[in-house]
């Protein structure tokens, strides 16, 4: 399992659609991604389009200007 925390997610422009803020934490498992908001947890299949987009964003090393919303 890998974990990414709020500051790193903010730097990578990963935003929660409901609040407009970065998630508290994202955990990457073999078959799913868990996104932790303040009061809820989203379970996203890693092979879904959204899961692949999140993984691409987390693995990208260049400059990021466009937000990705969860």
CNS distance restraints for C-alpha pairs under 8 A (distance, minus, plus):
assign (resid   1 and name CA) (resid  27 and name CA) 6.67 0.50 0.50
assign (resid   1 and name CA) (resid  28 and name CA) 5.50 0.50 0.50
assign (resid   1 and name CA) (resid  29 and name CA) 5.05 0.50 0.50
assign (resid   1 and name CA) (resid  30 and name CA) 7.46 0.50 0.50
assign (resid   2 and name CA) (resid  27 and name CA) 5.67 0.50 0.50
assign (resid   2 and name CA) (resid  28 and name CA) 5.12 0.50 0.50
assign (resid   2 and name CA) (resid  29 and name CA) 7.06 0.50 0.50
assign (resid   3 and name CA) (resid  25 and name CA) 6.92 0.50 0.50
assign (resid   3 and name CA) (resid  26 and name CA) 5.64 0.50 0.50
assign (resid   3 and name CA) (resid  27 and name CA) 4.41 0.50 0.50
assign (resid   3 and name CA) (resid  28 and name CA) 6.28 0.50 0.50
assign (resid   4 and name CA) (resid   8 and name CA) 6.49 0.50 0.50
assign (resid   4 and name CA) (resid   9 and name CA) 6.70 0.50 0.50
assign (resid   4 and name CA) (resid  25 and name CA) 5.67 0.50 0.50
assign (resid   4 and name CA) (resid  26 and name CA) 5.20 0.50 0.50
assign (resid   4 and name CA) (resid  27 and name CA) 6.50 0.50 0.50
assign (resid   5 and name CA) (resid   9 and name CA) 6.14 0.50 0.50
assign (resid   5 and name CA) (resid  23 and name CA) 7.72 0.50 0.50
assign (resid   5 and name CA) (resid  24 and name CA) 6.08 0.50 0.50
assign (resid   5 and name CA) (resid  25 and name CA) 4.47 0.50 0.50
assign (resid   5 and name CA) (resid  26 and name CA) 6.52 0.50 0.50
assign (resid   6 and name CA) (resid  10 and name CA) 6.02 0.50 0.50
assign (resid   6 and name CA) (resid  22 and name CA) 5.97 0.50 0.50
assign (resid   6 and name CA) (resid  23 and name CA) 5.82 0.50 0.50
assign (resid   6 and name CA) (resid  24 and name CA) 4.84 0.50 0.50
assign (resid   6 and name CA) (resid  25 and name CA) 5.71 0.50 0.50
assign (resid   7 and name CA) (resid  11 and name CA) 6.33 0.50 0.50
assign (resid   7 and name CA) (resid  22 and name CA) 7.97 0.50 0.50
assign (resid   8 and name CA) (resid  12 and name CA) 6.31 0.50 0.50
assign (resid   9 and name CA) (resid  13 and name CA) 6.25 0.50 0.50
assign (resid   9 and name CA) (resid  14 and name CA) 5.42 0.50 0.50
assign (resid   9 and name CA) (resid  15 and name CA) 7.83 0.50 0.50
assign (resid   9 and name CA) (resid  22 and name CA) 6.14 0.50 0.50
assign (resid   9 and name CA) (resid  23 and name CA) 7.08 0.50 0.50
assign (resid   9 and name CA) (resid  25 and name CA) 7.89 0.50 0.50
assign (resid  10 and name CA) (resid  14 and name CA) 5.97 0.50 0.50
assign (resid  10 and name CA) (resid  15 and name CA) 7.28 0.50 0.50
assign (resid  10 and name CA) (resid  21 and name CA) 7.96 0.50 0.50
assign (resid  10 and name CA) (resid  22 and name CA) 5.38 0.50 0.50
assign (resid  12 and name CA) (resid  57 and name CA) 7.03 0.50 0.50
assign (resid  12 and name CA) (resid  58 and name CA) 7.14 0.50 0.50
assign (resid  12 and name CA) (resid  64 and name CA) 6.32 0.50 0.50
assign (resid  12 and name CA) (resid  67 and name CA) 7.92 0.50 0.50
assign (resid  13 and name CA) (resid  22 and name CA) 7.65 0.50 0.50
assign (resid  13 and name CA) (resid  64 and name CA) 7.02 0.50 0.50
assign (resid  13 and name CA) (resid  65 and name CA) 7.30 0.50 0.50
assign (resid  13 and name CA) (resid  66 and name CA) 6.89 0.50 0.50
assign (resid  13 and name CA) (resid  67 and name CA) 4.73 0.50 0.50
assign (resid  13 and name CA) (resid  68 and name CA) 6.28 0.50 0.50
assign (resid  14 and name CA) (resid  22 and name CA) 5.95 0.50 0.50
assign (resid  14 and name CA) (resid  23 and name CA) 7.56 0.50 0.50
assign (resid  14 and name CA) (resid  67 and name CA) 5.93 0.50 0.50
assign (resid  14 and name CA) (resid  68 and name CA) 5.03 0.50 0.50
assign (resid  14 and name CA) (resid  69 and name CA) 6.10 0.50 0.50
assign (resid  14 and name CA) (resid  70 and name CA) 7.42 0.50 0.50
assign (resid  15 and name CA) (resid  20 and name CA) 5.82 0.50 0.50
assign (resid  15 and name CA) (resid  21 and name CA) 5.43 0.50 0.50
assign (resid  15 and name CA) (resid  22 and name CA) 4.56 0.50 0.50
assign (resid  15 and name CA) (resid  23 and name CA) 6.62 0.50 0.50
assign (resid  15 and name CA) (resid  67 and name CA) 6.71 0.50 0.50
assign (resid  15 and name CA) (resid  68 and name CA) 6.06 0.50 0.50
assign (resid  15 and name CA) (resid  69 and name CA) 4.85 0.50 0.50
assign (resid  15 and name CA) (resid  70 and name CA) 6.19 0.50 0.50
assign (resid  16 and name CA) (resid  20 and name CA) 5.30 0.50 0.50
assign (resid  16 and name CA) (resid  21 and name CA) 5.63 0.50 0.50
assign (resid  16 and name CA) (resid  22 and name CA) 5.84 0.50 0.50
assign (resid  16 and name CA) (resid  23 and name CA) 6.19 0.50 0.50
assign (resid  16 and name CA) (resid  37 and name CA) 7.78 0.50 0.50
assign (resid  16 and name CA) (resid  69 and name CA) 5.51 0.50 0.50
assign (resid  16 and name CA) (resid  70 and name CA) 4.90 0.50 0.50
assign (resid  17 and name CA) (resid  21 and name CA) 7.92 0.50 0.50
assign (resid  17 and name CA) (resid  69 and name CA) 5.35 0.50 0.50
assign (resid  17 and name CA) (resid  70 and name CA) 5.60 0.50 0.50
assign (resid  23 and name CA) (resid  35 and name CA) 6.71 0.50 0.50
assign (resid  23 and name CA) (resid  36 and name CA) 5.87 0.50 0.50
assign (resid  23 and name CA) (resid  37 and name CA) 5.10 0.50 0.50
assign (resid  23 and name CA) (resid  38 and name CA) 7.66 0.50 0.50
assign (resid  24 and name CA) (resid  35 and name CA) 7.86 0.50 0.50
assign (resid  24 and name CA) (resid  36 and name CA) 5.54 0.50 0.50
assign (resid  24 and name CA) (resid  37 and name CA) 5.55 0.50 0.50
assign (resid  24 and name CA) (resid  38 and name CA) 6.71 0.50 0.50
assign (resid  25 and name CA) (resid  35 and name CA) 6.17 0.50 0.50
assign (resid  25 and name CA) (resid  36 and name CA) 5.19 0.50 0.50
assign (resid  25 and name CA) (resid  37 and name CA) 7.40 0.50 0.50
assign (resid  26 and name CA) (resid  33 and name CA) 6.96 0.50 0.50
assign (resid  26 and name CA) (resid  34 and name CA) 5.62 0.50 0.50
assign (resid  26 and name CA) (resid  35 and name CA) 4.58 0.50 0.50
assign (resid  26 and name CA) (resid  36 and name CA) 6.11 0.50 0.50
assign (resid  27 and name CA) (resid  33 and name CA) 5.80 0.50 0.50
assign (resid  27 and name CA) (resid  34 and name CA) 5.13 0.50 0.50
assign (resid  27 and name CA) (resid  35 and name CA) 6.63 0.50 0.50
assign (resid  28 and name CA) (resid  32 and name CA) 6.48 0.50 0.50
assign (resid  28 and name CA) (resid  33 and name CA) 4.75 0.50 0.50
assign (resid  28 and name CA) (resid  34 and name CA) 6.57 0.50 0.50
assign (resid  29 and name CA) (resid  33 and name CA) 5.97 0.50 0.50
assign (resid  29 and name CA) (resid  34 and name CA) 7.91 0.50 0.50
assign (resid  30 and name CA) (resid  46 and name CA) 7.65 0.50 0.50
assign (resid  31 and name CA) (resid  45 and name CA) 6.19 0.50 0.50
assign (resid  31 and name CA) (resid  46 and name CA) 5.44 0.50 0.50
assign (resid  31 and name CA) (resid  47 and name CA) 7.54 0.50 0.50
assign (resid  32 and name CA) (resid  43 and name CA) 6.55 0.50 0.50
assign (resid  32 and name CA) (resid  44 and name CA) 5.53 0.50 0.50
assign (resid  32 and name CA) (resid  45 and name CA) 4.39 0.50 0.50
assign (resid  32 and name CA) (resid  46 and name CA) 4.62 0.50 0.50
assign (resid  32 and name CA) (resid  47 and name CA) 7.95 0.50 0.50
assign (resid  32 and name CA) (resid  51 and name CA) 7.76 0.50 0.50
assign (resid  33 and name CA) (resid  42 and name CA) 7.95 0.50 0.50
assign (resid  33 and name CA) (resid  43 and name CA) 5.85 0.50 0.50
assign (resid  33 and name CA) (resid  44 and name CA) 5.04 0.50 0.50
assign (resid  33 and name CA) (resid  45 and name CA) 6.24 0.50 0.50
assign (resid  33 and name CA) (resid  46 and name CA) 5.97 0.50 0.50
assign (resid  33 and name CA) (resid  51 and name CA) 6.89 0.50 0.50
assign (resid  34 and name CA) (resid  41 and name CA) 6.52 0.50 0.50
assign (resid  34 and name CA) (resid  42 and name CA) 5.60 0.50 0.50
assign (resid  34 and name CA) (resid  43 and name CA) 4.84 0.50 0.50
assign (resid  34 and name CA) (resid  44 and name CA) 6.39 0.50 0.50
assign (resid  35 and name CA) (resid  41 and name CA) 5.56 0.50 0.50
assign (resid  35 and name CA) (resid  42 and name CA) 4.99 0.50 0.50
assign (resid  35 and name CA) (resid  43 and name CA) 6.62 0.50 0.50
assign (resid  35 and name CA) (resid  44 and name CA) 7.83 0.50 0.50
assign (resid  36 and name CA) (resid  40 and name CA) 6.23 0.50 0.50
assign (resid  36 and name CA) (resid  41 and name CA) 4.63 0.50 0.50
assign (resid  36 and name CA) (resid  42 and name CA) 6.55 0.50 0.50
assign (resid  37 and name CA) (resid  41 and name CA) 6.02 0.50 0.50
assign (resid  37 and name CA) (resid  42 and name CA) 7.93 0.50 0.50
assign (resid  44 and name CA) (resid  48 and name CA) 7.38 0.50 0.50
assign (resid  44 and name CA) (resid  50 and name CA) 7.41 0.50 0.50
assign (resid  44 and name CA) (resid  51 and name CA) 5.99 0.50 0.50
assign (resid  45 and name CA) (resid  51 and name CA) 5.92 0.50 0.50
assign (resid  46 and name CA) (resid  50 and name CA) 7.90 0.50 0.50
assign (resid  46 and name CA) (resid  51 and name CA) 4.48 0.50 0.50
assign (resid  46 and name CA) (resid  52 and name CA) 6.22 0.50 0.50
assign (resid  47 and name CA) (resid  51 and name CA) 5.95 0.50 0.50
assign (resid  47 and name CA) (resid  52 and name CA) 6.15 0.50 0.50
assign (resid  48 and name CA) (resid  52 and name CA) 6.14 0.50 0.50
assign (resid  49 and name CA) (resid  53 and name CA) 6.14 0.50 0.50
assign (resid  50 and name CA) (resid  54 and name CA) 6.21 0.50 0.50
assign (resid  51 and name CA) (resid  55 and name CA) 6.22 0.50 0.50
assign (resid  52 and name CA) (resid  56 and name CA) 6.06 0.50 0.50
assign (resid  53 and name CA) (resid  57 and name CA) 6.20 0.50 0.50
assign (resid  54 and name CA) (resid  58 and name CA) 6.18 0.50 0.50
assign (resid  54 and name CA) (resid  68 and name CA) 7.84 0.50 0.50
assign (resid  55 and name CA) (resid  59 and name CA) 6.11 0.50 0.50
assign (resid  56 and name CA) (resid  60 and name CA) 5.99 0.50 0.50
